[in-house]
Amino acid sequence: MRHSPEQWRLFIDASKTSLKAVLLHNGNKLPSIPVAYVSSTKETYTTMNNILVEADYKKHQWKVCGDFKVIAVLLEPQGDYTKYSCFLCEWDSRARGTDYARKHWPHRQSLTPGKKNVTHKPLIKPSKVLPPPLHIKLEFMKNFVKALDVKGPAFTYLCGKFPRLTFEKVKAGVFIGPQIRQLLKDKQCESLLSDKEKTAWQSLKRFRMVFWEISNLQISDNCTRSVGFV
């Protein structure tokens, strides 16, 4: 099959036993293609660099997708409790009092080693990074559930709708993609929400409309521009 790099994206992720790199077709019309497999290793800067070298990434320049940890390793801002831990913007994690009050933070203009918690030279260009829609939508779902009154009718309805989930998992917002899609189509759940809960619900639905569909579209440069990369 003739290979066109712009029609594919490189997905990297690790489990407890291995680290994998797979080519995914934009639009998911073709099957995935495994390109790297490493057993008994973790998502480290050295391992990621070795995978990109062996896959000849410099030649193909695929866009790269993965969870936030993978992207952070590839772009190399320090994790843990650092001041500038975000690779998208200059959000100050230690700015107590403005964490939730301030809605806009300046975009990162560069990822220079030694400045603003960047430890190594980025392995890929920021413009090649695709935001992980799955992880973002799961986090939005967690925030929505946290807005619910655990003694209210909406939370009780969720526990009954998903009986296989324990009370603790529902309270923590531990849902998977199909369950979230099912819930978004449920009119009865929406009717049980209070005014405050409906505000959180509408925010979740707006997010789905403007960003969630990225995972089902053919990936383009507009995806990275939407999160501030130029």
Backbone bond lengths (Angstrom), bond angles and torsions (degrees), N, CA, C in turn:
res aa  C-N    CA-C-N  psi(-1)  N-CA   C-N-CA  omega(-1)  CA-C   N-CA-C  phi
1 M - - - 1.459 - - 1.525 108.98 -
2 R 1.298 117.32 135.63 1.456 121.65 179.60 1.528 110.07 -71.85
3 H 1.323 115.48 132.22 1.459 120.67 -174.27 1.527 111.21 -101.27
4 S 1.329 115.55 124.77 1.462 122.29 174.35 1.526 107.09 -118.71
5 P 1.333 118.79 107.57 1.470 121.99 -174.82 1.524 114.11 -53.89
6 E 1.341 117.44 -33.46 1.469 119.09 -178.44 1.524 112.59 -70.00
7 Q 1.330 117.78 -11.16 1.462 120.85 178.91 1.527 112.94 -94.31
8 W 1.335 116.32 0.70 1.459 120.30 -176.65 1.532 110.30 -130.54
9 R 1.312 115.95 158.51 1.460 122.15 172.78 1.530 108.39 -130.86
10 L 1.305 116.38 146.68 1.458 122.37 -178.03 1.518 109.72 -95.11
11 F 1.320 116.14 119.99 1.465 122.45 179.59 1.523 109.18 -106.06
12 I 1.323 116.53 127.63 1.462 122.09 -179.94 1.518 109.02 -125.11
13 D 1.340 116.11 132.68 1.463 120.32 178.96 1.524 108.83 -159.26
14 A 1.314 115.49 158.42 1.457 121.30 -178.70 1.521 110.33 -126.45
15 S 1.325 115.49 150.24 1.456 122.50 172.03 1.528 107.62 -114.23
16 K 1.315 117.48 -167.61 1.462 120.11 179.48 1.522 111.99 -70.17
17 T 1.331 117.51 -20.42 1.462 119.95 -174.00 1.526 114.62 -116.10
18 S 1.336 117.91 -15.10 1.462 117.89 -174.18 1.522 111.77 -156.87
19 L 1.339 114.27 166.90 1.456 123.23 175.17 1.517 107.86 -123.88
20 K 1.332 117.17 129.40 1.463 120.74 -172.89 1.527 110.68 -127.16
21 A 1.322 114.60 147.45 1.465 122.05 172.82 1.519 107.52 -127.76
22 V 1.339 116.26 127.50 1.466 121.67 -174.05 1.521 109.40 -135.22
23 L 1.326 116.19 139.72 1.463 120.62 173.39 1.517 108.68 -87.19
24 L 1.340 116.28 126.83 1.462 122.21 177.95 1.516 108.82 -112.64
25 H 1.315 115.82 135.80 1.463 120.01 -178.98 1.512 110.03 -79.08
26 N 1.336 116.81 134.17 1.462 121.06 177.00 1.522 109.51 -67.40
27 G 1.318 115.99 117.95 1.456 120.70 -174.49 1.506 112.34 100.10
28 N 1.354 116.30 -10.31 1.470 122.39 176.34 1.525 113.43 56.11
29 K 1.339 116.42 34.78 1.459 120.26 178.17 1.527 112.23 -87.88
30 L 1.331 116.86 -16.52 1.456 121.81 179.21 1.520 109.22 -121.60
31 P 1.336 117.80 153.15 1.469 120.25 -179.52 1.520 111.82 -66.64
32 S 1.320 115.91 157.95 1.463 121.13 178.99 1.526 110.26 -71.88
33 I 1.347 115.09 155.70 1.462 121.03 -177.78 1.529 108.96 -125.77
34 P 1.333 119.35 110.51 1.466 121.45 177.17 1.531 110.18 -66.52
35 V 1.322 117.14 133.56 1.469 121.00 179.18 1.523 112.42 -121.83
36 A 1.345 118.66 -16.43 1.463 120.21 179.20 1.520 110.14 -156.22
37 Y 1.324 115.04 143.99 1.468 121.43 177.45 1.522 108.07 -146.69
38 V 1.317 117.14 123.01 1.458 121.91 179.53 1.522 108.18 -128.92
39 S 1.318 117.04 124.36 1.465 120.79 -178.74 1.527 110.74 -92.79
40 S 1.322 114.84 153.55 1.468 122.70 174.34 1.527 112.91 52.59
41 T 1.311 117.14 50.89 1.459 120.76 177.16 1.522 109.60 -145.22
42 K 1.316 115.31 168.54 1.456 120.58 -178.02 1.530 110.22 -117.51
43 E 1.330 114.88 172.31 1.465 120.84 -179.86 1.527 108.90 -80.73
44 T 1.328 116.26 86.90 1.450 121.73 -179.78 1.523 110.05 -114.68
45 Y 1.311 115.96 164.82 1.466 121.42 179.83 1.526 110.65 -60.22
46 T 1.332 117.25 -43.70 1.466 121.45 -178.54 1.521 111.80 -65.00
47 T 1.331 116.13 -44.37 1.467 119.95 -179.81 1.518 111.53 -64.24
48 M 1.330 116.49 -43.31 1.461 120.35 178.89 1.520 111.01 -62.12
49 N 1.327 116.07 -41.24 1.459 120.23 179.22 1.526 110.52 -62.55
50 N 1.338 117.05 -42.65 1.466 120.76 179.37 1.525 111.65 -62.39
51 I 1.336 116.94 -39.65 1.469 120.69 179.48 1.522 110.57 -64.15
52 L 1.325 116.61 -44.77 1.466 120.45 -179.00 1.534 110.82 -65.28
53 V 1.332 116.67 -36.37 1.466 119.96 178.67 1.521 110.37 -67.06
54 E 1.329 116.99 -47.24 1.464 120.83 -178.30 1.529 111.99 -66.35
55 A 1.332 117.04 -32.19 1.469 120.93 179.16 1.528 112.21 -83.69
56 D 1.344 116.40 0.30 1.468 122.03 -179.80 1.523 110.66 56.43
57 Y 1.351 114.31 51.41 1.455 119.27 -176.47 1.525 112.46 -64.90
58 K 1.324 117.97 -34.03 1.464 120.66 -179.07 1.526 111.66 -58.93
59 K 1.312 116.23 -31.84 1.464 120.18 -179.87 1.524 111.47 -77.39
60 H 1.331 117.36 -43.07 1.466 120.66 -171.36 1.529 113.01 -89.79
61 Q 1.346 117.52 -35.74 1.470 121.32 177.07 1.525 112.79 54.59
62 W 1.348 116.55 47.32 1.466 119.46 175.93 1.528 109.86 -66.34
63 K 1.306 116.22 156.93 1.455 119.86 165.76 1.524 107.06 -73.53
64 V 1.321 116.75 149.43 1.461 121.96 -172.88 1.517 110.06 -118.96
65 C 1.322 116.42 134.32 1.457 121.17 175.79 1.527 109.25 -128.46
66 G 1.296 116.25 154.54 1.456 122.97 180.00 1.514 108.61 175.58
67 D 1.328 116.69 -173.29 1.453 118.24 177.74 1.523 109.49 -78.96
68 F 1.320 116.53 178.03 1.458 120.42 -175.07 1.524 112.03 -64.72
69 K 1.341 117.29 -32.11 1.461 119.56 179.75 1.520 110.73 -66.80
70 V 1.336 116.92 -44.10 1.466 120.97 178.99 1.523 110.66 -60.93
71 I 1.333 116.81 -45.91 1.463 120.66 -178.91 1.526 110.53 -64.18
72 A 1.343 116.18 -39.11 1.459 119.78 179.24 1.532 110.87 -64.03
73 V 1.334 117.30 -38.99 1.464 120.29 178.69 1.521 110.35 -67.28
74 L 1.319 117.39 -40.78 1.462 120.85 -179.33 1.526 112.36 -66.01
75 L 1.341 115.94 -36.23 1.466 119.83 -178.26 1.522 112.58 -96.78
76 E 1.337 116.32 -16.40 1.451 124.58 170.76 1.521 118.78 67.55
77 P 1.335 120.56 35.87 1.459 117.49 161.31 1.527 108.06 -79.81
78 Q 1.312 117.74 144.06 1.449 120.47 -178.59 1.523 110.74 -65.08
79 G 1.321 115.29 143.65 1.450 120.35 177.13 1.519 110.54 -91.58
80 D 1.325 115.17 -153.64 1.453 122.53 179.34 1.532 110.58 59.69
81 Y 1.332 116.58 -149.42 1.469 119.99 -175.00 1.528 109.80 -93.24
82 T 1.314 116.08 74.28 1.464 121.42 175.56 1.519 109.17 -108.97
83 K 1.316 115.44 163.09 1.461 119.69 -175.39 1.516 111.55 -69.30
84 Y 1.361 116.58 -47.25 1.463 120.83 -179.71 1.525 108.54 -114.08
85 S 1.316 117.05 83.77 1.460 121.31 -175.99 1.521 113.30 -95.81
86 C 1.326 117.62 -9.61 1.470 121.13 -177.33 1.527 110.17 -90.06
87 F 1.333 115.87 137.83 1.461 120.33 179.02 1.523 111.87 -88.86
88 L 1.330 117.45 -7.87 1.456 121.36 -179.25 1.522 112.72 -92.99
89 C 1.323 116.01 -41.54 1.457 119.57 -174.01 1.520 110.31 -140.23
90 E 1.305 116.27 179.93 1.455 122.09 179.57 1.525 110.34 -100.09
91 W 1.320 115.16 45.98 1.459 121.02 175.66 1.519 109.31 -62.38
92 D 1.313 116.83 130.93 1.458 122.96 -178.90 1.522 108.54 -95.69
93 S 1.331 116.51 106.72 1.465 120.66 -176.29 1.521 112.47 -69.29
94 R 1.323 117.00 -14.91 1.465 120.37 -177.98 1.521 112.54 -103.59
95 A 1.309 116.67 8.03 1.467 120.65 -179.72 1.525 109.40 -82.99
96 R 1.304 115.81 74.89 1.456 120.49 -179.91 1.521 110.71 -63.35
97 G 1.297 115.60 137.03 1.458 120.41 179.68 1.505 113.27 98.22
98 T 1.338 117.43 -20.61 1.464 120.08 179.44 1.536 111.83 -118.68
99 D 1.339 117.27 1.54 1.467 120.85 -177.71 1.519 111.78 -53.56
100 Y 1.335 116.58 -46.56 1.460 120.87 -175.66 1.531 112.17 -104.96
101 A 1.322 116.95 -16.01 1.461 119.82 -179.70 1.521 111.30 -80.87
102 R 1.326 117.84 -35.77 1.461 121.31 -178.70 1.522 109.98 -88.42
103 K 1.314 116.69 124.37 1.461 121.37 -175.50 1.520 113.47 -98.10
104 H 1.316 118.50 -20.11 1.455 121.02 -175.27 1.531 110.39 -125.11
105 W 1.327 115.08 127.25 1.452 121.65 176.56 1.526 108.22 -122.42
106 P 1.327 118.01 147.58 1.474 119.76 -178.49 1.522 112.38 -64.86
107 H 1.331 116.55 142.91 1.457 120.70 177.46 1.526 110.27 -67.57
108 R 1.310 115.37 151.70 1.461 119.58 172.97 1.525 108.53 -68.85
109 Q 1.307 116.44 124.64 1.452 120.42 179.97 1.519 112.11 -85.49
110 S 1.333 117.09 -25.02 1.461 120.92 -179.62 1.517 109.62 -158.85
111 L 1.332 115.79 162.99 1.460 122.64 175.37 1.527 107.36 -121.72
112 T 1.318 115.11 76.30 1.461 121.82 -176.13 1.521 110.10 -94.51
113 P 1.336 118.06 124.30 1.471 120.13 178.83 1.523 111.76 -55.70
114 G 1.332 115.04 133.15 1.455 120.42 179.85 1.508 114.35 92.95
115 K 1.330 118.00 -7.11 1.455 121.47 -179.78 1.524 110.72 -121.67
116 K 1.316 115.21 134.04 1.465 123.29 176.45 1.519 111.93 50.75
117 N 1.327 114.94 51.25 1.463 124.25 172.58 1.528 114.25 65.41
118 V 1.312 118.49 26.34 1.469 122.01 172.91 1.523 107.47 -95.94
119 T 1.342 117.15 124.14 1.463 120.82 -173.34 1.523 113.64 -96.95
120 H 1.338 118.07 -37.39 1.452 121.25 -177.92 1.538 110.31 -131.84
121 K 1.301 114.96 168.42 1.454 120.91 175.85 1.523 108.86 -66.96
122 P 1.334 119.16 131.76 1.473 121.11 179.38 1.524 111.59 -57.17
123 L 1.326 116.11 140.62 1.462 121.36 -179.62 1.520 112.43 -80.08
124 I 1.326 117.05 -21.79 1.462 121.67 177.98 1.522 108.53 -136.54
125 K 1.307 116.27 165.81 1.456 120.64 177.34 1.532 109.53 -76.26
126 P 1.321 118.06 140.85 1.470 119.94 176.96 1.530 112.80 -55.27
127 S 1.339 117.25 -31.83 1.464 120.56 -179.49 1.516 112.42 -68.35
128 K 1.346 117.03 -12.77 1.467 121.27 179.84 1.529 112.50 -93.53
129 V 1.302 116.95 0.33 1.461 121.02 -177.52 1.523 110.71 -88.47
130 L 1.314 116.13 133.32 1.462 121.81 173.83 1.519 108.84 -107.16
131 P 1.322 118.95 128.44 1.463 120.72 178.82 1.515 110.65 -63.70
132 P 1.321 119.30 143.35 1.473 122.40 -177.67 1.525 112.16 -82.62
133 P 1.337 119.28 97.19 1.467 121.18 -176.60 1.521 113.68 -58.62
134 L 1.366 117.29 -37.21 1.465 119.72 -177.26 1.524 111.09 -61.91
135 H 1.329 117.41 -49.19 1.452 120.43 -177.56 1.521 111.87 -67.06
136 I 1.331 116.73 -33.97 1.459 119.96 179.95 1.528 110.47 -69.41
137 K 1.320 117.09 -42.22 1.475 118.72 -179.36 1.523 110.97 -69.10
138 L 1.345 118.06 -32.20 1.456 120.15 177.08 1.528 110.55 -66.34
139 E 1.322 116.80 -37.75 1.463 120.74 179.24 1.520 110.80 -69.20
140 F 1.340 117.62 -37.65 1.461 120.64 175.82 1.531 110.34 -62.86
141 M 1.330 116.62 -39.06 1.459 120.40 179.50 1.531 110.58 -64.92
142 K 1.321 117.05 -40.09 1.462 120.61 178.21 1.519 110.60 -61.61
143 N 1.331 116.69 -43.28 1.468 120.49 -179.90 1.527 111.17 -64.65
144 F 1.342 116.58 -35.82 1.464 119.81 178.43 1.522 110.72 -65.08
145 V 1.335 116.53 -46.90 1.463 119.94 -177.71 1.527 110.92 -64.57
146 K 1.337 117.35 -33.98 1.457 120.32 178.80 1.526 111.58 -65.60
147 A 1.338 116.49 -21.65 1.465 120.34 178.91 1.524 112.13 -81.46
148 L 1.326 117.05 -9.41 1.460 120.75 -178.21 1.522 111.80 -83.15
149 D 1.310 115.53 146.17 1.463 121.93 172.94 1.528 107.94 -79.53
150 V 1.326 117.24 118.47 1.472 120.59 -176.04 1.524 112.18 -62.77
151 K 1.324 116.64 -17.53 1.465 120.10 178.08 1.530 111.52 -100.82
152 G 1.317 116.80 1.18 1.448 121.60 -177.90 1.521 113.24 -84.19
153 P 1.341 117.66 167.94 1.471 121.54 -176.97 1.526 113.15 -67.20
154 A 1.340 118.09 -32.80 1.464 120.12 -178.15 1.522 111.10 -67.48
155 F 1.331 117.46 -43.36 1.462 120.51 179.49 1.533 110.40 -66.59
156 T 1.326 115.93 -40.72 1.474 119.74 177.60 1.527 110.58 -62.09
157 Y 1.334 115.82 -37.47 1.470 120.47 178.57 1.533 110.94 -64.61
158 L 1.330 116.75 -39.61 1.461 120.36 178.80 1.523 111.28 -62.49
159 C 1.326 115.93 -42.23 1.469 119.82 179.21 1.524 111.06 -62.01
160 G 1.340 116.72 -37.37 1.457 120.09 178.88 1.520 113.01 -76.53
161 K 1.333 116.86 -31.22 1.460 121.23 -178.59 1.531 111.67 -71.03
162 F 1.327 115.42 -33.86 1.466 120.33 -179.94 1.529 108.84 -121.48
163 P 1.342 117.01 75.21 1.473 120.80 -173.72 1.528 114.02 -65.04
164 R 1.322 117.43 -20.74 1.470 119.35 179.85 1.528 112.69 -76.53
165 L 1.333 116.26 -15.15 1.460 120.18 176.89 1.528 109.99 -88.46
166 T 1.315 116.75 133.60 1.454 120.59 177.87 1.520 109.88 -72.16
167 F 1.319 115.78 165.60 1.460 121.23 178.23 1.528 110.75 -57.74
168 E 1.334 115.92 -41.25 1.475 120.75 -178.67 1.525 111.28 -64.45
169 K 1.339 117.23 -38.72 1.457 120.03 -179.41 1.519 111.66 -70.53
170 V 1.316 116.79 -38.38 1.467 119.83 177.22 1.526 109.64 -65.54
171 K 1.318 116.70 -42.38 1.464 121.24 -179.97 1.523 111.27 -63.35
172 A 1.346 116.82 -34.74 1.459 121.17 179.93 1.524 112.63 -83.87
173 G 1.338 116.76 -6.01 1.460 120.62 179.47 1.511 113.36 73.25
174 V 1.332 116.77 33.33 1.462 121.15 -178.53 1.529 109.09 -85.52
175 F 1.333 116.19 86.10 1.456 122.16 179.19 1.526 109.44 -119.84
176 I 1.319 115.56 158.84 1.464 120.72 175.26 1.526 108.88 -106.41
177 G 1.339 115.85 168.90 1.457 121.13 -175.19 1.523 115.07 -52.08
178 P 1.349 119.69 -52.02 1.477 120.47 -179.60 1.520 113.02 -59.07
179 Q 1.340 117.62 -36.38 1.462 120.19 179.00 1.529 111.31 -67.56
180 I 1.332 116.17 -37.48 1.461 119.68 178.63 1.525 110.54 -66.59
181 R 1.338 116.62 -42.97 1.471 119.97 178.33 1.521 111.16 -62.51
182 Q 1.328 116.01 -40.18 1.464 120.35 178.65 1.522 110.87 -63.82
183 L 1.317 116.45 -40.18 1.461 120.82 -178.35 1.521 111.71 -68.67
184 L 1.334 117.06 -38.11 1.456 120.52 -179.03 1.529 112.70 -65.52
185 K 1.315 116.69 -22.01 1.454 121.50 178.16 1.528 112.47 -92.06
186 D 1.324 117.43 -3.39 1.468 122.73 -174.25 1.528 109.83 -86.99
187 K 1.308 117.63 107.44 1.461 122.72 179.68 1.532 111.90 -72.80
188 Q 1.337 117.00 -30.05 1.463 120.16 -177.47 1.522 111.15 -66.56
189 C 1.324 115.98 -40.06 1.464 119.56 179.22 1.523 110.23 -62.19
190 E 1.314 116.47 -41.91 1.465 120.66 -179.08 1.521 111.76 -63.37
191 S 1.320 116.77 -34.89 1.460 120.42 -178.81 1.525 112.79 -70.57
192 L 1.334 117.60 -16.81 1.465 121.60 -178.45 1.523 113.04 -92.47
193 L 1.304 117.30 -2.32 1.463 121.35 -175.51 1.527 112.02 -80.65
194 S 1.326 115.17 145.66 1.466 120.32 173.15 1.523 108.47 -79.53
195 D 1.325 116.64 175.95 1.466 119.83 -179.06 1.524 111.47 -60.93
196 K 1.319 117.99 -43.91 1.462 122.06 179.11 1.533 110.68 -64.26
197 E 1.327 115.62 -41.71 1.463 120.10 -178.86 1.523 111.22 -68.50
198 K 1.341 116.38 -33.91 1.466 119.91 178.10 1.526 111.39 -66.09
199 T 1.321 117.03 -32.69 1.463 120.43 176.73 1.521 110.54 -62.12
200 A 1.338 116.52 -45.06 1.461 120.57 177.61 1.530 110.85 -65.87
201 W 1.324 116.20 -36.67 1.466 121.56 179.42 1.529 111.06 -64.78
202 Q 1.323 116.69 -44.85 1.464 120.31 179.21 1.526 111.45 -65.03
203 S 1.322 117.60 -34.19 1.464 120.90 176.86 1.524 109.98 -64.30
204 L 1.313 116.66 -40.94 1.462 121.11 178.33 1.519 111.12 -63.74
205 K 1.325 117.29 -41.87 1.463 120.95 -179.09 1.527 111.32 -69.84
206 R 1.336 117.12 -37.25 1.469 119.62 176.83 1.516 110.70 -64.58
207 F 1.300 116.18 -40.36 1.462 120.50 177.40 1.517 110.68 -59.88
208 R 1.325 116.25 -41.03 1.460 120.09 -179.68 1.520 110.89 -62.09
209 M 1.304 116.62 -38.75 1.458 120.61 -176.96 1.525 112.20 -69.96
210 V 1.336 117.17 -40.86 1.467 119.20 -172.13 1.522 114.05 -92.46
211 F 1.338 117.53 -19.46 1.457 117.36 -173.41 1.527 114.34 -130.99
212 W 1.314 116.94 -34.48 1.458 121.14 -173.64 1.520 111.61 -59.91
213 E 1.316 118.23 -36.28 1.448 121.89 -176.24 1.526 112.88 -67.11
214 I 1.336 117.69 -10.33 1.467 119.99 177.55 1.520 110.94 -55.98
215 S 1.327 116.77 -36.11 1.456 120.13 -177.13 1.519 112.79 -68.23
216 N 1.319 117.77 -17.02 1.466 120.81 -179.12 1.523 113.00 -106.50
217 L 1.327 117.57 -2.52 1.449 121.21 -178.29 1.514 111.11 -100.30
218 Q 1.317 115.60 160.50 1.454 118.51 172.11 1.516 108.13 -68.72
219 I 1.348 116.20 125.80 1.450 120.95 -172.99 1.521 110.30 -67.92
220 S 1.329 115.63 134.33 1.463 121.41 178.40 1.511 109.78 -135.78
221 D 1.323 117.08 176.71 1.454 120.96 -179.38 1.514 111.76 -62.66
222 N 1.330 117.49 -24.81 1.455 120.31 -178.51 1.519 111.81 -61.78
223 C 1.353 117.02 -26.77 1.455 120.30 -178.64 1.521 110.56 -64.73
224 T 1.308 117.49 -44.08 1.455 119.79 -179.23 1.517 111.35 -75.10
225 R 1.330 117.10 -32.80 1.460 118.30 177.47 1.510 111.70 -65.51
226 S 1.351 116.09 -28.84 1.458 119.71 -176.81 1.526 111.84 -65.55
227 V 1.351 117.94 -21.57 1.453 120.03 178.78 1.509 111.60 -107.63
228 G 1.325 118.18 12.84 1.435 120.27 170.36 1.514 116.25 105.51
229 F 1.329 118.42 -4.36 1.457 118.39 178.57 1.522 109.73 -81.54
230 V 1.292 118.00 140.70 1.469 122.82 179.26 1.512 108.21 -118.92
